[in-house]
Amino acid sequence: MTIVTWPAGVPQCIMPLSPQGGLRDTRYSFETDSKAPPIERPIASWASSVYSVELTPLSVTQFEAFEAWYAGTLAYGVNSFIFAHPITGAEGVWKIMKAEPPYQVRKIGRIPVGSTARRIGVSFSVMLMPDPVPPT
């Protein structure tokens, strides 16, 4: 698995009240033939945390850098990346969750032609991977 760094020039800063999520439920339940309660088993050897986050508003240049990083370095979301935990701030290996679209974009006010004003909102869901952060 390839682990990449966050794109240079794009602040790794999320809106303070944006993170929502937590530990993912990894139980699989199935009914038995008897009247016994359902049996539950883990479906994975690890439980990941999943959070929805919104980055602080980006400038046009920062947004273009994010899109280039997603398409190129991140290989359209295939690769994992080093990112700060949305709640604790601890560094970890994360992956953007598969979704349609993989990240949401919205304009925050008007952007005058030629302006680098911070006016683009980008949000996505990330999943904490079990991989350790590689040494730098």
N, CA, C and O atoms as a DFTB+ gen file, in Angstrom:
544 C
 N C O
     1  1       0.847      -1.177       0.000
     2  2       0.000       0.000       0.000
     3  2       0.888       1.235       0.000
     4  3       1.855       1.330       0.756
     5  1       0.543       2.158      -0.850
     6  2       1.283       3.408      -0.951
     7  2       0.704       4.426       0.017
     8  3      -0.507       4.639       0.058
     9  1       1.584       5.058       0.801
    10  2       1.178       6.099       1.741
    11  2       1.865       7.392       1.311
    12  3       3.091       7.461       1.233
    13  1       1.053       8.416       1.034
    14  2       1.595       9.682       0.547
    15  2       1.381      10.776       1.589
    16  3       0.694      10.571       2.590
    17  1       1.972      11.926       1.341
    18  2       1.805      13.063       2.250
    19  2       0.698      13.983       1.740
    20  3       0.296      13.917       0.578
    21  1       0.223      14.831       2.631
    22  2      -0.795      15.831       2.294
    23  2      -0.189      16.796       1.281
    24  3       1.014      17.050       1.336
    25  1      -0.981      17.344       0.354
    26  2      -0.398      18.215      -0.677
    27  2       0.194      19.502      -0.114
    28  3      -0.410      20.172       0.724
    29  1       1.379      19.825      -0.592
    30  2       2.033      21.080      -0.190
    31  2       1.188      22.240      -0.690
    32  3       0.656      22.204      -1.800
    33  1       1.071      23.253       0.128
    34  2       0.318      24.438      -0.271
    35  2      -1.166      24.369       0.058
    36  3      -1.881      25.356      -0.119
    37  1      -1.640      23.225       0.532
    38  2      -3.047      23.097       0.935
    39  2      -3.061      22.941       2.454
    40  3      -2.504      21.973       2.973
    41  1      -3.687      23.873       3.181
    42  2      -3.680      23.758       4.641
    43  2      -4.386      22.490       5.116
    44  3      -5.496      22.177       4.685
    45  1      -3.720      21.776       6.006
    46  2      -4.330      20.579       6.593
    47  2      -5.104      21.034       7.831
    48  3      -4.788      20.645       8.956
    49  1      -6.086      21.834       7.609
    50  2      -6.842      22.434       8.692
    51  2      -8.326      22.273       8.393
    52  3      -8.794      22.663       7.323
    53  1      -9.068      21.700       9.338
    54  2     -10.498      21.497       9.123
    55  2     -11.299      22.522       9.921
    56  3     -10.816      23.082      10.905
    57  1     -12.513      22.751       9.480
    58  2     -13.393      23.663      10.194
    59  2     -13.600      23.092      11.601
    60  3     -13.824      21.891      11.746
    61  1     -13.528      23.931      12.637
    62  2     -13.550      23.440      14.018
    63  2     -14.754      22.572      14.382
    64  3     -14.600      21.617      15.144
    65  1     -15.917      22.863      13.876
    66  2     -17.105      22.092      14.247
    67  2     -17.526      21.098      13.174
    68  3     -18.613      20.527      13.263
    69  1     -16.687      20.877      12.155
    70  2     -17.088      20.008      11.050
    71  2     -16.951      18.514      11.301
    72  3     -17.767      17.756      10.776
    73  1     -15.963      18.032      12.079
    74  2     -15.815      16.572      12.142
    75  2     -17.008      15.891      12.811
    76  3     -17.452      16.268      13.895
    77  1     -17.499      14.876      12.116
    78  2     -18.566      14.038      12.660
    79  2     -18.226      12.602      12.318
    80  3     -17.802      12.310      11.200
    81  1     -18.406      11.711      13.262
    82  2     -18.131      10.307      12.995
    83  2     -17.698       9.593      14.249
    84  3     -18.065       9.973      15.361
    85  1     -16.907       8.548      14.055
    86  2     -16.423       7.761      15.177
    87  2     -16.055       6.361      14.731
    88  3     -15.802       6.105      13.553
    89  1     -16.030       5.466      15.696
    90  2     -15.639       4.079      15.458
    91  2     -16.689       3.378      14.598
    92  3     -17.889       3.511      14.843
    93  1     -16.245       2.649      13.615
    94  2     -17.133       1.913      12.706
    95  2     -17.499       0.560      13.330
    96  3     -16.647      -0.119      13.903
    97  1     -18.760       0.183      13.212
    98  2     -19.230      -1.095      13.736
    99  2     -18.792      -2.219      12.800
   100  3     -19.128      -2.201      11.616
   101  1     -18.049      -3.190      13.313
   102  2     -17.527      -4.279      12.476
   103  2     -18.193      -5.620      12.782
   104  3     -17.625      -6.678      12.512
   105  1     -19.389      -5.567      13.341
   106  2     -20.078      -6.829      13.654
   107  2     -20.947      -7.287      12.483
   108  3     -21.560      -6.480      11.784
   109  1     -20.980      -8.594      12.293
   110  2     -21.896      -9.207      11.339
   111  2     -22.845     -10.084      12.143
   112  3     -22.393     -10.950      12.892
   113  1     -24.131      -9.879      12.004
   114  2     -25.134     -10.656      12.741
   115  2     -25.869     -11.583      11.792
   116  3     -26.172     -11.213      10.657
   117  1     -26.155     -12.791      12.262
   118  2     -26.968     -13.707      11.468
   119  2     -27.854     -14.527      12.393
   120  3     -27.496     -14.841      13.528
   121  1     -29.024     -14.860      11.863
   122  2     -30.026     -15.620      12.612
   123  2     -29.664     -17.103      12.587
   124  3     -29.081     -17.603      11.625
   125  1     -30.019     -17.780      13.651
   126  2     -29.847     -19.232      13.707
   127  2     -31.180     -19.891      13.392
   128  3     -32.202     -19.215      13.274
   129  1     -31.168     -21.207      13.257
   130  2     -32.405     -21.953      12.993
   131  2     -33.284     -22.049      14.229
   132  3     -34.487     -22.287      14.125
   133  1     -32.695     -21.866      15.379
   134  2     -33.463     -21.971      16.622
   135  2     -33.994     -20.595      17.017
   136  3     -33.848     -19.626      16.272
   137  1     -34.595     -20.520      18.169
   138  2     -35.135     -19.248      18.669
   139  2     -34.093     -18.498      19.498
   140  3     -34.425     -17.592      20.261
   141  1     -32.859     -18.880      19.339
   142  2     -31.772     -18.228      20.073
   143  2     -31.536     -16.831      19.504
   144  3     -31.898     -16.543      18.363
   145  1     -30.929     -15.976      20.306
   146  2     -30.617     -14.634      19.785
   147  2     -29.635     -14.734      18.609
   148  3     -28.936     -15.738      18.465
   149  1     -29.585     -13.703      17.779
   150  2     -28.665     -13.728      16.631
   151  2     -27.216     -13.890      17.086
   152  3     -26.838     -13.450      18.171
   153  1     -26.433     -14.515      16.255
   154  2     -25.007     -14.692      16.513
   155  2     -24.271     -13.526      15.861
   156  3     -24.591     -13.127      14.741
   157  1     -23.288     -12.987      16.565
   158  2     -22.505     -11.886      16.027
   159  2     -21.043     -12.283      15.948
   160  3     -20.500     -12.914      16.855
   161  1     -20.425     -11.902      14.852
   162  2     -19.010     -12.179      14.634
   163  2     -18.359     -10.916      14.062
   164  3     -19.018     -10.141      13.369
   165  1     -17.070     -10.704      14.349
   166  2     -16.381      -9.569      13.727
   167  2     -16.154      -9.854      12.242
   168  3     -15.850     -10.987      11.869
   169  1     -16.299      -8.842      11.400
   170  2     -16.056      -9.029       9.966
   171  2     -14.665      -8.546       9.563
   172  3     -14.268      -8.676       8.405
   173  1     -13.938      -7.996      10.511
   174  2     -12.578      -7.529      10.233
   175  2     -11.736      -7.711      11.489
   176  3     -12.260      -7.844      12.595
   177  1     -10.425      -7.713      11.295
   178  2      -9.536      -7.867      12.447
   179  2      -9.234      -6.524      13.105
   180  3      -8.505      -6.473      14.095
   181  1      -9.779      -5.453      12.574
   182  2      -9.582      -4.121      13.143
   183  2     -10.844      -3.305      12.922
   184  3     -11.616      -3.572      12.001
   185  1     -11.043      -2.325      13.761
   186  2     -12.195      -1.427      13.628
   187  2     -11.674      -0.037      13.291
   188  3     -10.882       0.540      14.035
   189  1     -12.115       0.475      12.196
   190  2     -11.638       1.789      11.778
   191  2     -12.543       2.894      12.300
   192  3     -13.698       2.665      12.659
   193  1     -11.995       4.074      12.329
   194  2     -12.770       5.273      12.635
   195  2     -13.062       5.963      11.313
   196  3     -12.204       6.019      10.432
   197  1     -14.277       6.488      11.176
   198  2     -14.669       7.194       9.965
   199  2     -15.203       8.563      10.370
   200  3     -16.044       8.665      11.263
   201  1     -14.719       9.607       9.719
   202  2     -15.153      10.969      10.015
   203  2     -15.467      11.728       8.726
   204  3     -14.780      11.564       7.718
   205  1     -16.496      12.548       8.766
   206  2     -16.772      13.518       7.715
   207  2     -16.123      14.822       8.155
   208  3     -16.315      15.265       9.287
   209  1     -15.356      15.435       7.261
   210  2     -14.662      16.669       7.602
   211  2     -14.845      17.708       6.492
   212  3     -15.098      17.363       5.337
   213  1     -14.715      18.970       6.857
   214  2     -14.714      20.060       5.888
   215  2     -13.454      20.873       6.116
   216  3     -13.183      21.317       7.231
   217  1     -12.682      21.065       5.048
   218  2     -11.464      21.867       5.148
   219  2     -11.827      23.329       5.344
   220  3     -12.914      23.764       4.965
   221  1     -10.913      24.087       5.938
   222  2     -11.120      25.535       5.998
   223  2     -11.180      26.014       4.544
   224  3     -10.586      25.386       3.667
   225  1     -11.890      27.117       4.277
   226  2     -12.038      27.567       2.889
   227  2     -10.699      27.722       2.172
   228  3      -9.736      28.260       2.719
   229  1     -10.669      27.235       0.938
   230  2      -9.451      27.251       0.137
   231  2      -9.490      28.360      -0.902
   232  3     -10.561      28.796      -1.326
   233  1      -8.315      28.807      -1.302
   234  2      -8.211      29.733      -2.431
   235  2      -8.309      28.907      -3.712
   236  3      -8.282      27.678      -3.669
   237  1      -8.421      29.575      -4.824
   238  2      -8.473      28.879      -6.111
   239  2      -7.193      28.068      -6.309
   240  3      -7.250      26.916      -6.739
   241  1      -6.058      28.652      -6.001
   242  2      -4.767      27.968      -6.159
   243  2      -4.695      26.731      -5.263
   244  3      -4.238      25.677      -5.705
   245  1      -5.139      26.845      -4.014
   246  2      -5.125      25.705      -3.096
   247  2      -6.083      24.612      -3.561
   248  3      -5.766      23.426      -3.471
   249  1      -7.252      25.011      -4.058
   250  2      -8.212      24.039      -4.561
   251  2      -7.648      23.287      -5.764
   252  3      -7.804      22.070      -5.864
   253  1      -6.998      24.001      -6.669
   254  2      -6.382      23.345      -7.820
   255  2      -5.286      22.379      -7.382
   256  3      -5.136      21.306      -7.967
   257  1      -4.522      22.751      -6.359
   258  2      -3.483      21.862      -5.824
   259  2      -4.118      20.613      -5.207
   260  3      -3.599      19.510      -5.375
   261  1      -5.245      20.780      -4.489
   262  2      -5.940      19.631      -3.900
   263  2      -6.433      18.691      -4.993
   264  3      -6.253      17.477      -4.890
   265  1      -7.051      19.232      -6.036
   266  2      -7.561      18.391      -7.124
   267  2      -6.432      17.659      -7.848
   268  3      -6.577      16.486      -8.189
   269  1      -5.310      18.339      -8.085
   270  2      -4.165      17.704      -8.742
   271  2      -3.601      16.588      -7.866
   272  3      -3.227      15.530      -8.372
   273  1      -3.538      16.823      -6.548
   274  2      -3.054      15.813      -5.600
   275  2      -3.988      14.607      -5.594
   276  3      -3.521      13.468      -5.611
   277  1      -5.301      14.840      -5.570
   278  2      -6.269      13.737      -5.547
   279  2      -6.152      12.882      -6.815
   280  3      -6.127      11.654      -6.737
   281  1      -6.081      13.525      -7.964
   282  2      -6.022      12.797      -9.229
   283  2      -4.660      12.140      -9.462
   284  3      -4.587      11.026      -9.983
   285  1      -3.592      12.825      -9.079
   286  2      -2.248      12.323      -9.351
   287  2      -1.668      11.494      -8.216
   288  3      -1.666      10.264      -8.268
   289  1      -1.180      12.173      -7.201
   290  2      -0.485      11.516      -6.086
   291  2      -1.376      10.503      -5.367
   292  3      -0.926       9.407      -5.032
   293  1      -2.629      10.866      -5.133
   294  2      -3.550       9.972      -4.415
   295  2      -4.163       8.922      -5.339
   296  3      -4.861       8.023      -4.871
   297  1      -3.912       9.024      -6.638
   298  2      -4.411       8.067      -7.637
   299  2      -5.930       7.914      -7.535
   300  3      -6.456       6.804      -7.459
   301  1      -6.612       9.049      -7.535
   302  2      -8.083       9.091      -7.450
   303  2      -8.610       8.370      -6.211
   304  3      -9.643       7.703      -6.265
   305  1      -7.900       8.507      -5.104
   306  2      -8.356       7.958      -3.836
   307  2      -7.874       6.561      -3.518
   308  3      -8.231       6.018      -2.473
   309  1      -7.071       5.957      -4.387
   310  2      -6.576       4.595      -4.150
   311  2      -5.534       4.574      -3.034
   312  3      -5.532       3.663      -2.207
   313  1      -4.656       5.565      -3.005
   314  2      -3.576       5.596      -2.011
   315  2      -4.047       6.200      -0.688
   316  3      -4.984       6.997      -0.644
   317  1      -3.382       5.803       0.365
   318  2      -3.620       6.375       1.693
   319  2      -2.695       7.569       1.877
   320  3      -1.741       7.749       1.121
   321  1      -2.986       8.388       2.891
   322  2      -2.174       9.586       3.121
   323  2      -2.072       9.868       4.610
   324  3      -2.884       9.394       5.404
   325  1      -1.065      10.645       4.972
   326  2      -0.856      11.026       6.363
   327  2      -1.708      12.257       6.635
   328  3      -1.654      13.236       5.890
   329  1      -2.495      12.204       7.705
   330  2      -3.464      13.263       8.019
   331  2      -3.648      13.307       9.529
   332  3      -3.552      12.278      10.198
   333  1      -3.909      14.473      10.059
   334  2      -4.146      14.609      11.500
   335  2      -5.548      14.114      11.852
   336  3      -6.507      14.385      11.129
   337  1      -5.661      13.392      12.961
   338  2      -6.968      12.910      13.430
   339  2      -7.881      14.116      13.630
   340  3      -7.482      15.087      14.272
   341  1      -9.114      14.069      13.085
   342  2     -10.007      15.228      13.176
   343  2     -10.367      15.660      14.602
   344  3     -10.738      16.815      14.812
   345  1     -10.266      14.767      15.575
   346  2     -10.616      15.095      16.956
   347  2      -9.369      15.288      17.817
   348  3      -9.242      16.301      18.505
   349  1      -8.443      14.317      17.782
   350  2      -7.288      14.360      18.669
   351  2      -6.091      15.112      18.096
   352  3      -5.248      15.608      18.844
   353  1      -6.018      15.196      16.776
   354  2      -4.876      15.845      16.134
   355  2      -3.678      14.927      15.945
   356  3      -2.678      15.333      15.354
   357  1      -3.764      13.687      16.440
   358  2      -2.650      12.744      16.294
   359  2      -2.504      12.344      14.823
   360  3      -3.498      12.128      14.130
   361  1      -1.277      12.250      14.362
   362  2      -1.020      11.881      12.983
   363  2      -1.365      10.419      12.758
   364  3      -1.081       9.575      13.607
   365  1      -1.972      10.116      11.624
   366  2      -2.327       8.742      11.288
   367  2      -2.367       8.558       9.783
   368  3      -2.195       9.511       9.023
   369  1      -2.595       7.324       9.362
   370  2      -2.725       6.998       7.942
   371  2      -4.211       6.904       7.632
   372  3      -4.929       6.112       8.244
   373  1      -4.673       7.710       6.682
   374  2      -6.089       7.832       6.360
   375  2      -6.330       7.572       4.890
   376  3      -5.411       7.601       4.072
   377  1      -7.579       7.320       4.576
   378  2      -7.985       7.125       3.186
   379  2      -9.306       7.845       2.979
   380  3     -10.179       7.788       3.846
   381  1      -9.473       8.524       1.845
   382  2     -10.756       9.145       1.527
   383  2     -11.720       8.024       1.161
   384  3     -11.418       7.172       0.326
   385  1     -12.878       8.041       1.796
   386  2     -13.882       6.991       1.592
   387  2     -14.426       7.035       0.166
   388  3     -14.588       8.102      -0.427
   389  1     -14.699       5.864      -0.356
   390  2     -15.297       5.768      -1.679
   391  2     -16.713       6.321      -1.609
   392  3     -17.507       5.899      -0.768
   393  1     -17.027       7.254      -2.480
   394  2     -18.349       7.884      -2.510
   395  2     -18.551       8.472      -3.900
   396  3     -17.622       8.518      -4.706
   397  1     -19.734       8.906      -4.165
   398  2     -20.033       9.544      -5.451
   399  2     -20.632      10.906      -5.213
   400  3     -21.815      10.965      -4.880
   401  1     -19.936      11.982      -5.349
   402  2     -18.518      12.119      -5.674
   403  2     -17.648      11.855      -4.440
   404  3     -18.156      11.875      -3.319
   405  1     -16.356      11.609      -4.628
   406  2     -15.483      11.300      -3.489
   407  2     -15.275      12.476      -2.540
   408  3     -14.979      12.278      -1.362
   409  1     -15.427      13.680      -3.041
   410  2     -15.381      14.871      -2.185
   411  2     -16.379      15.880      -2.729
   412  3     -16.645      15.929      -3.930
   413  1     -16.927      16.684      -1.822
   414  2     -17.913      17.701      -2.185
   415  2     -17.228      19.059      -2.276
   416  3     -16.349      19.374      -1.474
   417  1     -17.633      19.854      -3.249
   418  2     -17.071      21.189      -3.447
   419  2     -18.214      22.185      -3.469
   420  3     -19.258      21.935      -4.070
   421  1     -18.008      23.326      -2.804
   422  2     -19.013      24.383      -2.859
   423  2     -18.316      25.736      -2.831
   424  3     -17.281      25.925      -2.191
   425  1     -18.928      26.668      -3.554
   426  2     -18.419      28.041      -3.540
   427  2     -18.935      28.728      -2.293
   428  3     -20.099      28.582      -1.919
   429  1     -18.059      29.474      -1.661
   430  2     -18.438      30.238      -0.478
   431  2     -18.329      31.706      -0.875
   432  3     -17.294      32.335      -0.653
   433  1     -19.368      32.241      -1.447
   434  2     -19.347      33.626      -1.915
   435  2     -18.769      33.729      -3.311
   436  3     -18.368      32.727      -3.903
   437  1     -18.727      34.924      -3.825
   438  2     -18.208      35.178      -5.170
   439  2     -16.688      35.199      -5.170
   440  3     -16.053      35.635      -4.209
   441  1     -16.120      34.717      -6.269
   442  2     -14.668      34.753      -6.440
   443  2     -14.380      35.650      -7.635
   444  3     -14.611      35.237      -8.772
   445  1     -13.884      36.862      -7.416
   446  2     -13.569      37.747      -8.538
   447  2     -12.475      37.147      -9.422
   448  3     -11.579      36.466      -8.922
   449  1     -12.543      37.394     -10.716
   450  2     -11.542      36.896     -11.652
   451  2     -10.160      37.357     -11.215
   452  3      -9.943      38.535     -10.930
   453  1      -9.223      36.404     -11.167
   454  2      -7.856      36.723     -10.786
   455  2      -7.623      36.783      -9.287
   456  3      -6.494      37.004      -8.849
   457  1      -8.668      36.591      -8.490
   458  2      -8.533      36.673      -7.038
   459  2      -8.038      35.349      -6.471
   460  3      -8.333      34.288      -7.022
   461  1      -7.290      35.403      -5.378
   462  2      -6.883      34.190      -4.666
   463  2      -7.582      34.136      -3.310
   464  3      -7.092      33.509      -2.370
   465  1      -8.732      34.802      -3.222
   466  2      -9.490      34.818      -1.964
   467  2      -9.876      33.393      -1.574
   468  3     -10.166      32.552      -2.425
   469  1      -9.871      33.146      -0.275
   470  2     -10.217      31.812       0.243
   471  2     -11.730      31.665       0.249
   472  3     -12.402      32.115       1.176
   473  1     -12.255      31.039      -0.778
   474  2     -13.696      30.980      -0.914
   475  2     -14.231      29.649      -1.447
   476  3     -15.354      29.618      -1.949
   477  1     -13.487      28.565      -1.361
   478  2     -13.959      27.274      -1.865
   479  2     -13.991      26.283      -0.713
   480  3     -12.977      26.055      -0.054
   481  1     -15.159      25.693      -0.472
   482  2     -15.317      24.689       0.574
   483  2     -15.151      23.290       0.002
   484  3     -15.729      22.974      -1.037
   485  1     -14.374      22.456       0.664
   486  2     -14.163      21.066       0.245
   487  2     -14.421      20.174       1.452
   488  3     -13.857      20.388       2.525
   489  1     -15.277      19.175       1.269
   490  2     -15.555      18.234       2.356
   491  2     -15.506      16.799       1.828
   492  3     -15.756      16.541       0.650
   493  1     -15.179      15.882       2.728
   494  2     -15.079      14.470       2.359
   495  2     -15.096      13.631       3.625
   496  3     -15.010      14.163       4.732
   497  1     -15.206      12.317       3.460
   498  2     -15.140      11.399       4.591
   499  2     -13.818      10.653       4.532
   500  3     -13.369      10.237       3.464
   501  1     -13.202      10.491       5.700
   502  2     -11.927       9.785       5.788
   503  2     -12.045       8.602       6.740
   504  3     -12.817       8.626       7.699
   505  1     -11.253       7.558       6.448
   506  2     -11.234       6.366       7.284
   507  2      -9.811       6.139       7.776
   508  3      -8.868       6.149       6.986
   509  1      -9.656       5.935       9.086
   510  2      -8.351       5.649       9.673
   511  2      -7.943       4.225       9.320
   512  3      -8.695       3.280       9.553
   513  1      -6.765       4.080       8.764
   514  2      -6.242       2.771       8.364
   515  2      -5.376       2.198       9.490
   516  3      -4.885       2.942      10.339
   517  1      -5.190       0.866       9.494
   518  2      -4.395       0.258      10.578
   519  2      -2.898       0.414      10.401
   520  3      -2.136       0.021      11.284
   521  1      -2.456       0.976       9.288
   522  2      -1.028       1.102       9.011
   523  2      -0.371       2.159       9.904
   524  3      -0.976       3.191      10.194
   525  1       0.857       1.902      10.335
   526  2       1.578       2.932      11.104
   527  2       2.046       4.059      10.190
   528  3       2.235       3.856       8.991
   529  1       2.229       5.232      10.757
   530  2       2.775       6.356       9.992
   531  2       4.228       6.031       9.694
   532  3       5.000       5.755      10.613
   533  1       4.618       6.059       8.407
   534  2       6.001       5.739       8.092
   535  2       6.968       6.784       8.614
   536  3       6.616       7.961       8.687
   537  1       8.183       6.381       8.981
   538  2       9.167       7.364       9.462
   539  2       9.543       8.319       8.343
   540  3       9.572       7.944       7.171
   541  1       9.828       9.546       8.717
   542  2      10.201      10.555       7.708
   543  2      11.697      10.683       7.564
   544  3      12.174      11.484       6.761
